[in-house]
């Protein structure tokens, strides 16, 4: 069994990244609606693995799906786990809930989300065409998407920054735990020599930047799209 998890390191890593979301789901029932709404919106990004594999890293995929269709079961699990905690870690750690700031319709929320996705896709495409490495392009696009939302919702700036830092810290701890369980993980699977090749302890800097960027956009996305603001957990809640 240990050989299985060490051979399929991405599958192991994906399962580990589900743990923070499971903890939040179990201990903060009022945040479950956020997770339920965010995961379906995030899952399409699981299909972008072909942009990272094998240029950024080369893990083994269950059923060799990475080579067959460009993404694997691991991507779906990883994206769901990442979305779960990046969207709720700020509210979880700082003991916050959500309250409506406006009356929103499903169509209005869908238009906001679609606008962000189109903006992000076009910006990302521009970076790829100009030769920017996919990992850096991804981080820049997430930061740009966050900035676009903050232009309309400046009150979310502090939560975004704190959420980004909390997500980066969570991401870093999970990566350290994975490196402890699977020594040499990042040096054997990641092509760090093609990038900055800078490690924080044993974790590539790019991974920490990715975790931070995901936390920025994840913290802001739900309140922006669904017209919510953060409030104290003891106040009247409206998730």
N, C-alpha and C positions, 0 to 999 in steps of 0.2 A: 504493500500500500504506500509506504514512504517513497519507493521508487516511482510510483505513478505520479505523485504530487511533485516530485523533484524533476520528473521528465516534462510534465505539463505545467511549467512554472507560471504561465499566464493564467491558467485555470485556477491555480492555487492563489495567485495574487488577486484575481477577481473575487474569489470567495472572501479573502481577507478584507477587501474594500467594501464588502457588504456589511461588515460588523458594526461600524459606527451608525449606519442607517437603521440597522436592526435594533440597536440600543435606543436610538431616538424614538423609533416606532413603539417600542415596548414601554418606555417610561414617560412619553409625552403624547398621549392619545390625541390631543387637540392638534398636533402637527401632522397627523396621518393624512389628512385631506390634502395638505401641501404636497407630501410625497406622492400621493396617488395622482395628483394633477401633473406634477413635474416629470415623473418617469416616462409617460407616453410621449411627451414633447422632446425628451432627451434621447430616446431610443434610436431615432433615425441616424444619430451620429455614430452609432455602432457600425454602420455600413461604411464608414470612412477609413477603416483599418488599412485598406489597400494603399492609402497614401503614406502610411507609416511603415508598413511591412513590404519588403525587408530592408528598406533604406535606413530606417531609424533603429529598428531592432528585429531580431529573428527568433521569436519563441516557437515552440512546437504547438500546433493547434489540435484540439480533439477532432478526429476524423479528417485531419489535414484540410479543414475547411478554409484556412487562410490562403492556401494555394489554389483551392478549387473554386471558391466564390469571392475571395477577397476579404472576408471577415469570418469570425467564428462565434461559437456559443459564448466563449470567454468575453468577447466584446460586449455582448448583450448584458451579461452579468456585471461586468466592470462598469459600464455606463449607468446601469440602474443603481448600483451601489454608490458611485461617485455623485450622481444627481441627488440621491437621497440625503447624503450628509452635507453636501455643499449648499443645498437650498435651505437647510434647516439648522445648520450648526450655530449660526449667530443667535437665532431664537432660542435654541437649546441651552447654550452656554450662558447667555446673558438673561435668561429667564424672561423671554419676550413672547408675546402672542401677536395676532394681527387684528386690525380693525379696518372696516371699509372707509375709504376716503371719498367715494363717489358711487353712484349707481352705475353698474356696468352690465352690459349684455354680453351674451356669448359671442355674438358677431364682433363686438368692439374688442373683446379680449383676443379673438382670433386674428383680427386685423393688426393689433399691436405685435402679437407674436410673429405673424407672417412678415411684417415690416422689418423686424429685427433679423429674421432668418434670411430675407433677401439681401438686406444690407451686409450682413456677415458673409454670405456666400459670395457676393460680388467682390467684397474687399479681399476675401481669402483667395479667390480666383486671380485677382490682380497680383497678389504676393507670389503665388505659385508661378504665374507667367513670367514674372520678373526674376525668378530664381531664388526666392527666399526659401530656406529650409522649412519643411512642413511643421516641425515642432515650434519654431519661432513664429511662423505665420499664424498658427493656431493660438498661441498665447497673445499675440498682438491683436488679433481679431476679437478675442474675448474681452480684452481690455478696452478696445474701441467700442464694442457693443455696450459695455458697462458705461462708458463715457457718454454714449448717445442717450442712454436711459437717464443718466444723471443730469443731463441738460434740461430734461423735463421734470425730474424729481430730485432736486438738489438735496432734499432732506434725507435721502438714502445714501449720501456719500459716506458718512461715518459707519453705518452698518456694512456698507460694501467693503471698506478698508479692513474693518475688524473681521468680517466674515472671510475675507481673503486670507488674512493672517492665520485665523483659526483653521481654515481648510488646508493651508500650506503646512501648518504644524501637524495636523492629523495625517495628511498625506506623507509627510516626512517620517512620522512615527511608524506608520504602516510599512513604508519602504524599508526602514531599519529592521523591523521585525521580520520582513521577508528575507532580507539579506542574512539575518541571523539564522533563519530556518534553512536557507538555501545559499550557503556561502559562495561568493563569486558570481552571484546572480547578475548584477549590473555590468560587470566586466565581461561576462561570457555571452550575455544575450543582447545587450545594448551596444550599438556602434559608437561609443563615446568618442573614439579617436577621430571621428568625422566632424565632431562638433566642438564645443569648448573644452571638453575633457576635464572639467572641473568637478570635483566631488566634495560634497559637504558630509563629512564623516565617510560614509560609503555610498551615498546617494548622488546621482548625477544632478548637477545644478538645473538642467532642463526640466527634470521631473518636479522639482520644488517650484519652479516658475509656473509649470503647468498647473500644479495644485493651487497655487495662489491665484492665478488667472481664473480658474474654474470656480474658486470661492467667491471672487469678485462678482462675476456674472450670475452665479447661482444664488447669491444672497439677494440681489436686486431684481432678478427676473420675475419671481412670483409677485411681489408687491407692485411692481410696475405694470405687468400685464393684467393682473386681476384687480387693480385699484385698491391696494391695501397699504397700511402703514404699520410700523412696529409700535406696540404699546407694552406696558408692564403686564406681566402675567396676572397680577392681582386685579387689573382693571377689567372692564367689560370687554370680553373677547368677541371677535367676529372673524373666524378663519375663512 
